[in-house]
């Protein structure tokens, strides 16, 4: 997919993402549910409450809702939510317009699911992200999902450069309890992401 020309906008703002979803340019959208999320849900003893920040087209929201999880997907891009509503069917009420950094009435959650949200944020917002995740996950709950590692600083996607960077954002509030390579990454992330689960202390 060739990259269209977009006006310069800050990826921390909704307009950056509105422009791309309006143009139907979303190379980060797999259009399917990753195998490791499916395994994570299958291994759970019961359905959980889960937040999906930056839910985009919301394939994962639909999957979680179909399996009885009490899921809320949020996005601050109206165009992204428009894409999500065409996919969610009967679960259309599981997504809403919201800012991840603003209060969320349903918080805290048993699970926060990470899928291309941290790497969508400019690095200057990462410490805020770490503090916010700690607020949103209840004690004993988990942050679970996919984390992008690569060299360089240009983005999005904005990569973590090494595992210690993620540890610095999440510890001591969280302890990492799972870390695996990802076998079914889409092209933009292939060979550069890890499935990880972090438990809230």
N, C-alpha and C positions, 0 to 999 in steps of 0.2 A: 504494500500500500504506500503510494507516494504521499509525502507530507504536504498538505495545502499550505498556502501562505496565510498566516494569521497576524493581526496587529499585535504589537508587543503588550502583554498584560502580565500581571503578577500571578503566579500559580497559587499564591495564598488567597486569592480572591475568586469569587464565583464566576466572574466574567470570562476568565481564562478557560474554564471548563465548559461554560455555556457555549462558547464559540466552537469548541471541538465537538461537543455532542450535537449541536445544531448542524454542523457539517458532516455528521456521521463518521467522524474520525476518532476512533477509540481503539488503538492498537493494543491497549492494556486489557481489553475486554475479551476474555477467553470464549465467551458464548457457551460455557459449560461449567460443571462443578468439579473442582479438583479432587483427585482420588483420596488425598490425605484428609480433606474435610469430610468426605463420605465415611472414611474409616473412623475418624474422630467421633462422628455422630453415632455410628453403628456400635461403638464401644461404650457409649454413655449408658449408665444404668437407668436413666429416665430423661425425658425432655428437660431442657434448661431454658432459662431466660438469657437472651443473647442480643447484643448490640452489634450492628454492622455499620461502622462509620464510613462515609464516602461510598455508599452502596452502589452508586452508578447504575448500571442496567439491572442489577439485583437478581442475577441468576442464583446466587447463594442464598439470598433471602427467600426466594421461592422454594428452594430445596429444603431449607430449615423449616419453613412453615408446613410444607408437605409432610414432614416427619413429626409434626406435633410440637416443635419447639416454639416457645413464645418469643418471637423474633421481632426486633425493630430495626429497620434500615433507615439511615438518615443521610441526607446530602444537602449541600447548600447551592447546588446547581439545579435550577428549574428544568433545564434541558435534559439533564441526567435523569431526573425523576420522571420526565415524560417518556424517556426510553424504558425506564423500569416499569411503568404502568402498562406498557404493551406486552410485557413478559409475565407479569405477576398474576394475571387472571383473577381468580377469586380471592387472592391474597393482596389485592391492591392497597388495602388499608394498613398493610404492614410496613409501609414506607411513608416518610414525611419530610418536608423541608425543615432543616434544622442545622445549626452550627455546632459542630463537635465540642467547641470550647465554651458554649453557653449551657445554662442549666438544662437538664433532661429529667422530666418528672419521674420517669420509671427507674432511674438509677438508685442504687447500684445494680449491676447485672452479675449473673453467675459466669458469663462468658462475654468477652469482647473479642470479636473475630477480625483479624487483620488481613486485608487483601488489597495490596497496592494503595493503601491510604498513607502510611508513614512516608513512603517514597514519593508520594504526590506533594508532600509538604516541603517547602524550602527548609534547609537545615536550620535557619534561624528560629524556626518554630518547634524544633525537636524537643528541647527541654520542656516546653509547655505541653507537648504531646505526652511525654513521660509522666509528668505530674498529673495530667488529666486522666490518663489510663488508670493510674493508681486510685484516683477518686471514683472511677466508674466501675471497677471490678470489686466485688464484695470480698471480704476475707475468706480465703479458701477457694475462691473462684480462680478463673484463668484468663489470661490473654493468649489466644491461640491463632496461628495463621502463618503467613508467608512473609519472609523478610529478604530484601534485595541487597546483595553485596556485590560491589564492583569498584574499580578505580575511577578517579575523576570526580568532578563536582557538578558538571552540567546536567540539567534535568528540566523537567521531570522525565523519567523517574530519577530521583535523587538517591544515590546509593549510600548504604553503610560501607565504610572502608574496611572494617575489621570487626570481629565479634565483640571486642571490648567496648566499641562505641555503643552497641545496644545494651550491654551490661551496665554501662555508665548511666544510661537513660532510665533503666528499670530497677536496678538494685539500689538500696536493700529492700524496697517494697515488694519485689518479686524474686522468685527463685526459678531458674530454668530447669524444667523437668523432662523436656524432650527436645531433640535436635536431629533432624534427618535431611538428607538431600531430597530434592523434588524431582520425581521421574517424569512428570507430565507438564512441565512449564511451557507456556507459550513462548514464541520466538524472542520477544523483547527481554524476557527473564531467563531464558534457557541457560542452564549451567551456572546461574548467578543467584539463586535463591535457596533458602532453607525453610523447611517447615519446623516451627518451634512452638512449644507450649511453656508458658511462664505462669507459675502459681503465685497468687497473691498471699503474702504472709499475714 
